[in-house]
Amino acid sequence: KPVREVAILVTGAHFRSAYELYAHVNVAEARGLPDETIATIAAGQRPVDLNPKEAMAYDVASSLVRGGTLPEILYRQSVATFGEAGNAELINLVGLYCLVSIILNGFDVPVPDPA
């Protein structure tokens, strides 16, 4: 879903993980996110054209990657948007892609050469 890709792109952009962004730009395109939206997220900014679910995913991911506790109001809004299970999935997804981004950066995994 595009909502997942929004959260993944926010995370990859935060860590400036080139390979992560490379891989998920392609997935985000395939899942229907507009190029301008993808480019804005990859640049570390919040697009103005996100639908409500995408905006919530952006806000939760952005808050989590900055560190600290997810604000209670944002947590409650996310539960209202995605349900308890969906909110837990979103939080776990962001955590997973934090790990992936750090590993990719740690081993300096390059973006493939276009051939």
LINGIMO-V789463 format. One record per residue. RES is the residue in one small letter. SS is DSSP state (H for helix, E for strand, - for the rest). PSI is psi in radians with two decimals (none if undefined). OMEGA is omega in whole degrees, 0 to 359 (none if undefined). Layout:
BEGIN
RES/SS/PSI/OMEGA
RES/SS/PSI/OMEGA
END
This chain:
BEGIN
k/-/2.61/177
p/H/-0.55/181
v/H/-0.76/178
r/H/-0.74/182
e/H/-0.60/176
v/H/-0.86/181
a/H/-0.72/180
i/H/-0.74/179
l/H/-0.68/176
v/H/-0.77/181
t/H/-0.84/179
g/H/-0.69/179
a/H/-0.73/180
h/H/-0.76/182
f/H/-0.02/183
r/-/0.80/181
s/-/1.72/187
a/H/-0.81/183
y/H/-0.71/178
e/H/-0.84/179
l/H/-0.78/178
y/H/-0.89/184
a/H/-0.73/187
h/H/-0.25/170
v/H/-0.76/179
n/H/-0.75/179
v/H/-0.76/180
a/H/-0.71/176
e/H/-0.79/181
a/H/-0.50/180
r/-/0.13/170
g/-/0.11/176
l/-/2.34/179
p/-/2.58/181
d/H/-0.72/181
e/H/-0.68/177
t/H/-0.79/179
i/H/-0.82/182
a/H/-0.66/180
t/H/-0.78/178
i/H/-0.78/180
a/H/-0.48/177
a/-/0.00/177
g/-/0.37/181
q/-/2.78/181
r/-/2.07/177
p/-/2.63/180
v/-/-0.22/187
d/-/0.32/179
l/-/2.48/173
n/-/2.98/185
p/H/-0.69/179
k/H/-0.73/178
e/H/-0.71/179
a/H/-0.68/178
m/H/-0.76/178
a/H/-0.72/178
y/H/-0.85/184
d/H/-0.74/179
v/H/-0.86/181
a/H/-0.77/180
s/H/-0.74/179
s/H/-0.78/182
l/H/-0.73/183
v/H/-0.34/175
r/-/-0.28/179
g/-/2.84/181
g/-/-3.11/182
t/-/2.45/174
l/-/2.16/181
p/-/2.45/184
e/H/-0.73/181
i/H/-0.69/179
l/H/-0.69/176
y/H/-0.84/181
r/H/-0.68/178
q/H/-0.67/179
s/H/-0.72/176
v/H/-0.72/178
a/H/-0.58/181
t/H/-0.78/189
f/H/-0.16/187
g/H/2.92/181
e/H/-0.84/183
a/H/-0.73/179
g/H/-0.67/177
n/H/-0.77/178
a/H/-0.71/178
e/H/-0.73/179
l/H/-0.82/180
i/H/-0.77/178
n/H/-0.67/179
l/H/-0.80/179
v/H/-0.76/177
g/H/-0.77/179
l/H/-0.80/183
y/H/-0.33/167
c/H/-0.84/179
l/H/-0.85/181
v/H/-0.78/180
s/H/-0.76/180
i/H/-0.73/179
i/H/-0.81/179
l/H/-0.75/179
n/H/-0.69/181
g/H/-0.62/178
f/-/0.14/178
d/-/0.89/181
v/-/2.09/184
p/-/2.79/171
v/-/2.34/180
p/-/2.56/175
d/-/2.35/176
p/-/2.13/183
a/-/none/none
END
